[in-house]
Amino acid sequence: MDTTDSPTSALDLDFETRSRLEQHLDAVDEVLRRYQQPRSARAAIVDELENQVLESLAQRIGDRDATLDELTGLLAEMDPPEAYARNSIDLPAESISTGFSFPGEVVESKLNKATLLGLVWWMWLLIALITTLFLINIEVTAKADYRASPRDPLWTSISAIQTGWGIAIFIVVCIPGFIAPFASPILGWVGVSQIRYSRGRQHGLGLAFAQGALLPITGIIAFFGGLIVAPVGWGIHRMFEHHKMWGTRGPDLSEVQWIGASWIFGAIALATLISLIVIWIVVRRMWRKTSQPV
């Protein structure tokens, strides 16, 4: 803060003591800024607070120089910076976190909840896949429908997913898990935003970014795969159609198959190479912008 015309010029403060006062005033200004107080109002409140601190300090010490311990003791008796949020939101000051820490203060960092939820959702997808395979491959016995086929035996084997309880499990367990490829990236970007503005109180930025970047990465792979592999596949299909038309007058089937496999392999390799280059460029720029301090 600029203190050229402030009342600090009338009271001798050493560098360390002045820095501690400026930190307290900056913390108050940060609280007011976060809760949408205009700049003019913030400046008036901070200047008034500075006047109060210096006047109280001058009354205590008289003509001698103020020490850091005396200033710290005085600030401890005054309202903390969080208290200035009372006029901005209807919450008690004890429940408000300013995101501002003084030197030596230990800030507890927690894993972002949105990022953790996205990770759990991916695990849910794995459970949903295993459950779906179980329901499809496990056979259970059920009564035969004699009205449709009287000659059928009394009991018949069907897949578990065809039963009522199998369908219920699929709806409750599997369908929410299959939403993970779409829900987890959204939670990832929510986590990125929350972590960046948490001022060190939340961590997991890399994990959140990885979840958020998964959807554009999948889109890039699908785009270049469809752009390159699909036309080649259509061309191979046409080549086999021509081979059927020409019959023995055309090239051997083994030769046509070798050409088709070579084209497909080349198209997949080209699409993979282009996708990796584009993904590296896009993800690198996204990470640079995401990891910058706010």
Disulfide bonds with the S-S distance in Angstrom:
none
